């Protein structure tokens, strides 16, 4: 529905005050890029929309106006803040800072509620300083890695006091339910060089280090849920590949990847062609490199160009 899409566009732009490109908006809304222009024109009737250097954004003034909460929203937020302060495992100075900013925004029209939220922020900050300094640092590093799209090396407790070292691509950070009814703050992501997706409690992580290697989060991946045996995660980002093979056995390199709908045939030039859906991840790039000259990416052309760029980066390590 057009009205629903325009509302989705408004929410999308509000959550990205820095602005978004038309192509990214189209991908998020699931519409053609040309349709985005019509939605933007419609939204301009209600909001001050800015287009600057190919980025579409809501003007800062409108953004601030929308931050003003109703008295009902303010009270609901107050109750939530008190719950976090008294019952939550998550005591974090950043949460306290955010609560104070919102309390400041409420002072003119809800001074009593503003004062209560300030008190909740004070309690959270006090607890975070005395009890959770290490947790806060690890939490910050994981957020930095998630925002920058970089893999981390983590050391975490496993099976009691036994510590394990893992390289990990963080996809989601949030609460999850465990068997004991707790809701620990957890990070869900992919173990490097595998198709394994795992959820780890951040309180069990003892050290974390960001690596200079990027990853891509699959669209619509469902967080904090372990897949049933034999089930493929519905949210894995798949890409339709067309490959030219020198030998059929080269496909064995893809056995550890999620892949579907594999078709192998000879074209009019008697070349062996393989078409398949494969997960769009750094692991796919690694498998293609592993194949050497036994496999050539034909389509999509955008992925072929991406693969060429990655090969050139590798070659810069060996200038001679």
C-alpha positions as CSV (number, residue, x, y, z in Angstrom):
1,X,0.0,0.0,0.0
2,X,1.3,3.4,-0.9
3,X,0.4,5.0,2.4
4,X,2.1,2.3,4.3
5,X,5.3,2.7,2.2
6,X,5.4,6.4,2.8
7,X,5.1,5.8,6.5
8,X,7.9,3.3,6.3
9,X,10.0,5.8,4.4
10,X,9.4,8.4,7.1
11,X,10.5,6.0,9.9
12,X,13.5,4.9,7.8
13,X,14.7,8.5,7.4
14,X,14.1,9.3,11.1
15,X,16.3,6.3,12.1
16,X,19.0,7.5,9.6
17,X,19.4,11.3,10.3
18,X,22.6,11.3,8.3
19,X,20.6,10.6,5.2
20,X,20.2,7.6,2.8
21,X,20.8,7.0,-0.9
22,X,17.8,6.2,-3.1
23,X,19.2,2.8,-4.0
24,X,19.4,1.9,-0.3
25,X,15.9,3.2,0.4
26,X,14.6,1.1,-2.5
27,X,16.3,-2.0,-1.2
28,X,14.9,-1.5,2.3
29,X,11.3,-0.8,1.1
30,X,11.4,-3.5,-1.6
31,X,10.4,-1.1,-4.4
32,X,12.0,0.1,-7.6
33,X,14.4,3.1,-7.3
34,X,12.2,5.3,-9.5
35,X,9.3,4.7,-7.1
36,X,11.3,6.1,-4.2
37,X,11.2,9.5,-5.9
38,X,7.4,9.5,-5.9
39,X,7.3,8.6,-2.2
40,X,9.8,11.4,-1.4
41,X,7.6,13.9,-3.3
42,X,4.6,12.7,-1.3
43,X,6.5,13.0,2.0
44,X,7.7,16.5,1.2
45,X,4.0,17.6,1.5
46,X,4.3,16.9,5.3
47,X,7.9,17.2,6.1
48,X,11.0,19.3,5.2
49,X,13.0,16.8,3.2
50,X,16.5,17.7,2.2
51,X,18.5,16.1,-0.7
52,X,22.2,16.8,-0.3
53,X,25.0,15.1,-2.3
54,X,22.6,12.2,-3.3
55,X,21.5,11.7,0.3
56,X,17.9,12.1,1.3
57,X,17.2,13.2,4.9
58,X,14.7,14.9,7.1
59,X,15.7,18.4,8.2
60,X,17.1,18.7,11.7
61,X,14.2,20.9,12.8
62,X,11.6,18.3,11.9
63,X,13.7,15.6,13.5
64,X,13.8,17.5,16.8
65,X,10.0,18.2,16.7
66,X,9.3,14.5,16.4
67,X,11.4,13.8,19.5
68,X,8.8,15.5,21.7
69,X,6.9,12.8,23.5
70,X,3.2,12.9,24.5
71,X,2.4,12.7,28.2
72,X,1.4,9.0,27.8
73,X,4.7,8.2,26.0
74,X,6.6,10.1,28.7
75,X,5.0,8.1,31.5
76,X,5.5,4.8,29.7
77,X,9.2,5.8,29.2
78,X,9.5,6.7,32.9
79,X,8.2,3.3,34.0
80,X,10.5,1.5,31.6
81,X,13.5,3.5,32.9
82,X,12.6,2.6,36.5
83,X,12.4,-1.0,35.5
84,X,15.9,-0.9,33.9
85,X,17.3,0.8,37.0
86,X,15.9,-1.7,39.5
87,X,15.6,-5.0,37.7
88,X,17.7,-5.0,34.5
89,X,21.0,-6.8,34.2
90,X,22.0,-4.0,31.8
91,X,23.5,-1.1,33.8
92,X,25.4,1.1,31.4
93,X,26.7,4.7,31.5
94,X,25.5,5.2,27.9
95,X,22.0,4.3,28.9
96,X,22.2,6.8,31.7
97,X,23.4,9.5,29.4
98,X,20.6,8.8,26.9
99,X,18.0,8.9,29.7
100,X,19.3,12.3,30.9
101,X,19.0,13.7,27.4
102,X,15.4,12.5,27.1
103,X,14.6,13.8,30.6
104,X,16.0,17.2,29.6
105,X,13.7,17.2,26.6
106,X,10.7,16.6,28.9
107,X,11.4,19.3,31.6
108,X,9.2,22.0,30.0
109,X,6.0,19.9,29.7
110,X,6.5,17.0,32.2
111,X,8.8,18.2,35.0
112,X,7.8,15.5,37.5
113,X,8.5,12.6,35.0
114,X,11.7,14.3,33.9
115,X,12.9,14.3,37.5
116,X,12.0,10.6,37.9
117,X,14.0,9.6,34.8
118,X,17.0,11.7,36.0
119,X,16.9,9.6,39.2
120,X,16.7,6.4,37.3
121,X,19.7,7.5,35.2
122,X,21.7,8.3,38.4
123,X,21.0,4.8,39.8
124,X,22.0,3.1,36.5
125,X,25.2,5.2,36.3
126,X,26.2,4.4,39.9
127,X,25.7,0.7,39.4
128,X,27.6,0.7,36.0
129,X,30.6,2.4,37.6
130,X,30.8,0.1,40.6
131,X,29.9,-3.3,39.0
132,X,30.1,-3.4,35.3
133,X,33.2,-1.6,34.1
134,X,34.6,-4.6,32.2
135,X,31.2,-5.4,30.7
136,X,30.8,-1.8,29.5
137,X,34.2,-1.8,27.7
138,X,33.5,-5.2,26.0
139,X,30.0,-4.0,25.1
140,X,31.4,-0.8,23.5
141,X,34.0,-2.7,21.4
142,X,31.3,-5.0,20.1
143,X,29.2,-2.1,19.1
144,X,32.1,-0.4,17.4
145,X,32.7,-3.7,15.4
146,X,29.0,-4.0,14.6
147,X,28.7,-0.4,13.4
148,X,31.9,-0.6,11.3
149,X,31.1,-4.1,10.0
150,X,34.4,-5.7,11.2
151,X,35.1,-9.1,12.5
152,X,36.2,-9.5,16.1
153,X,38.4,-11.9,18.0
154,X,36.8,-12.8,21.3
155,X,37.8,-14.8,24.4
156,X,34.8,-16.2,26.2
157,X,34.1,-18.6,29.0
158,X,32.7,-21.9,27.8
159,X,31.6,-24.9,30.0
160,X,32.3,-23.3,33.3
161,X,35.7,-21.6,33.6
162,X,37.2,-23.0,30.4
163,X,38.1,-20.0,28.0
164,X,37.7,-20.3,24.3
165,X,39.1,-18.0,21.6
166,X,36.8,-17.4,18.6
167,X,36.8,-15.1,15.5
168,X,33.3,-13.8,15.1
169,X,31.2,-11.5,12.8
170,X,28.7,-9.7,15.1
171,X,25.2,-9.5,13.5
172,X,22.9,-8.5,16.4
173,X,23.3,-7.2,19.9
174,X,20.2,-7.5,22.2
175,X,18.3,-9.5,24.8
176,X,17.4,-13.1,24.5
177,X,15.5,-15.6,26.7
178,X,17.5,-18.5,28.1
179,X,16.4,-21.8,29.7
180,X,16.4,-20.2,33.2
181,X,14.0,-17.4,32.2
182,X,16.8,-14.8,32.2
183,X,17.3,-12.2,29.5
184,X,21.1,-11.6,29.2
185,X,22.5,-9.1,26.8
186,X,23.8,-11.3,23.9
187,X,25.6,-11.0,20.6
188,X,24.5,-13.2,17.7
189,X,26.8,-13.7,14.7
190,X,28.7,-16.0,12.4
191,X,31.7,-17.9,13.4
192,X,34.4,-17.0,10.9
193,X,35.0,-19.3,7.9
194,X,31.9,-21.4,8.7
195,X,28.2,-21.3,8.2
196,X,27.7,-21.5,11.9
197,X,25.6,-18.9,13.6
198,X,26.0,-18.6,17.4
199,X,24.6,-16.5,20.2
200,X,26.9,-15.6,23.1
201,X,26.2,-13.9,26.4
202,X,28.3,-10.8,26.6
203,X,28.8,-11.3,30.3
204,X,30.8,-14.5,29.4
205,X,33.2,-12.6,27.1
206,X,36.4,-11.7,28.9
207,X,38.3,-9.9,26.1
208,X,37.5,-8.7,22.6
209,X,39.7,-7.3,19.8
210,X,38.5,-5.7,16.5
211,X,40.2,-7.2,13.4
212,X,40.8,-5.2,10.2
213,X,38.5,-7.5,8.2
214,X,35.0,-6.6,7.1
215,X,31.8,-8.7,6.8
216,X,28.3,-8.2,5.5
217,X,25.2,-8.8,7.6
218,X,22.6,-10.9,5.6
219,X,19.2,-9.2,5.2
220,X,16.3,-10.2,7.4
221,X,18.4,-12.7,9.5
222,X,16.4,-13.7,12.6
223,X,18.5,-13.0,15.7
224,X,18.7,-14.9,19.0
225,X,17.3,-18.1,17.7
226,X,19.1,-21.3,17.1
227,X,18.1,-23.1,13.9
228,X,16.5,-26.5,14.0
229,X,18.8,-29.3,12.8
230,X,18.8,-29.3,9.0
231,X,17.1,-25.9,8.8
232,X,18.6,-23.1,6.8
233,X,18.4,-19.6,8.2
234,X,15.7,-17.9,6.1
235,X,17.4,-14.6,6.3
236,X,20.8,-15.6,4.7
237,X,21.5,-13.1,2.0
238,X,21.6,-15.2,-1.2
239,X,23.1,-14.1,-4.6
240,X,22.4,-15.7,-8.0
241,X,25.7,-16.7,-9.5
242,X,26.7,-17.8,-12.9
243,X,30.1,-19.5,-13.0
244,X,32.3,-21.0,-15.8
245,X,34.0,-24.1,-14.7
246,X,37.2,-25.7,-16.0
247,X,36.4,-28.8,-14.0
248,X,33.2,-29.9,-12.2
249,X,35.2,-30.9,-9.1
250,X,35.9,-27.2,-8.4
251,X,32.4,-27.0,-6.9
252,X,33.6,-29.1,-4.0
253,X,35.0,-25.8,-2.6
254,X,31.4,-24.6,-2.0
255,X,30.3,-27.5,0.1
256,X,30.6,-25.5,3.4
257,X,28.5,-22.7,2.0
258,X,24.7,-22.4,1.9
259,X,23.7,-22.9,-1.7
260,X,20.6,-23.8,-3.6
261,X,19.1,-24.5,-7.0
262,X,22.4,-25.8,-8.6
263,X,22.2,-26.3,-12.4
264,X,25.2,-27.4,-14.5
265,X,25.1,-27.5,-18.3
266,X,27.2,-26.9,-21.4
267,X,26.7,-23.7,-23.4
268,X,26.9,-23.3,-27.1
269,X,30.7,-23.0,-26.8
270,X,30.9,-26.3,-25.0
271,X,31.9,-24.5,-21.8
272,X,30.8,-25.9,-18.5
273,X,28.4,-23.5,-16.8
274,X,27.1,-23.6,-13.3
275,X,24.2,-21.5,-12.0
276,X,23.3,-21.5,-8.3
277,X,22.1,-19.4,-5.4
278,X,24.9,-19.0,-2.9
279,X,25.2,-17.0,0.4
280,X,26.6,-13.6,-0.2
281,X,29.4,-13.5,2.5
282,X,33.1,-13.2,2.9
283,X,33.2,-17.0,2.9
284,X,32.0,-17.0,-0.7
285,X,34.9,-14.8,-1.7
286,X,37.3,-17.1,0.1
287,X,36.0,-20.2,-1.7
288,X,36.3,-18.4,-5.1
289,X,39.9,-17.5,-4.3
290,X,40.5,-21.2,-3.3
291,X,39.3,-22.3,-6.7
292,X,42.0,-20.3,-8.5
293,X,41.6,-20.3,-12.2
294,X,39.2,-23.3,-12.2
295,X,36.2,-21.0,-11.7
296,X,35.3,-17.7,-13.4
297,X,32.5,-15.5,-12.1
298,X,30.3,-14.5,-15.1
299,X,27.3,-13.0,-13.5
300,X,26.1,-10.9,-11.8
301,X,28.5,-8.3,-13.2
302,X,28.4,-6.3,-10.0
303,X,29.6,-9.3,-8.1
304,X,32.3,-10.0,-10.7
305,X,33.6,-6.5,-10.3
306,X,33.5,-6.8,-6.5
307,X,35.6,-10.0,-6.8
308,X,38.1,-8.3,-9.1
309,X,38.5,-5.5,-6.5
310,X,39.1,-8.0,-3.7
311,X,41.8,-9.8,-5.9
312,X,43.5,-6.5,-6.5
313,X,43.6,-5.8,-2.8
314,X,45.3,-9.2,-2.2
315,X,47.8,-8.4,-4.9
316,X,48.9,-5.2,-3.2
317,X,50.3,-7.4,-0.4
318,X,52.7,-8.9,-3.0
319,X,54.0,-5.9,-5.0
320,X,56.9,-7.9,-6.4
